[in-house]
C-alpha cells in the first residue's frame, strides 16, 4: 500500500467551561472577528508561544550581559 500521509491537525482537549467561555466571548464580541473557538484558540496559542520565546530571548541576553 502507499505511504500514510501525515494529518495536518492534532486534537487537544480543554475543559468544557473554558470552551463555553470562549464561545460566549466570540458571540458577545463579534467585532473581534473570530468565527470559531478553534480560530480563537489557535491565535491565543500563537500569542503565548511568541511571548514565551521573546521572554526567553530577553533572559538569554541578560545572562550574556552579566
C-alpha positions in Angstrom: 0.0 0.0 0.0 1.0 3.7 -0.3 2.6 5.8 2.3 0.4 7.2 5.0 0.0 11.0 4.8 0.6 12.9 8.0 -2.5 14.6 9.2 -2.2 18.4 9.2 -4.0 18.8 12.5 -3.9 17.3 16.0 -6.7 17.4 18.6 -6.4 18.6 22.2 -9.0 18.8 24.9 -9.8 21.8 27.1 -12.2 22.0 30.0 -15.8 22.4 28.9 -16.2 25.6 31.0 -13.2 27.2 29.2 -14.7 26.2 25.8 -18.0 27.7 26.8 -16.3 30.9 27.9 -14.6 31.2 24.5 -17.8 30.6 22.6 -19.6 33.2 24.8 -16.9 35.7 24.2 -17.0 35.2 20.4 -20.8 35.6 20.4 -20.8 38.6 22.6 -17.9 40.4 20.8 -18.3 39.7 17.1 -16.2 42.8 16.4 -13.2 40.8 17.5 -13.6 38.9 14.2 -13.3 35.3 15.5 -15.5 32.9 13.5 -14.9 29.8 15.7 -13.5 28.6 19.0 -10.7 26.9 17.1 -9.7 30.1 15.4 -9.6 31.9 18.8 -7.6 29.1 20.4 -5.1 29.0 17.5 -4.4 32.7 17.9 -4.2 32.5 21.7 -1.6 29.7 21.4 0.4 31.6 18.8 0.5 34.7 21.0 1.5 32.7 24.1 4.3 30.9 22.2 5.5 34.3 20.8 5.6 35.7 24.4 7.4 32.8 25.8 10.0 32.8 23.0 10.6 36.6 23.4 10.9 36.2 27.2 13.5 33.5 26.7 15.5 35.8 24.3 15.4 38.6 26.9 16.6 36.2 29.7 19.4 34.9 27.5 20.5 38.5 26.6 20.5 39.4 30.3 22.6 36.4 31.2 25.1 37.3 28.5 25.4 40.8 29.9 26.2 39.6 33.4 
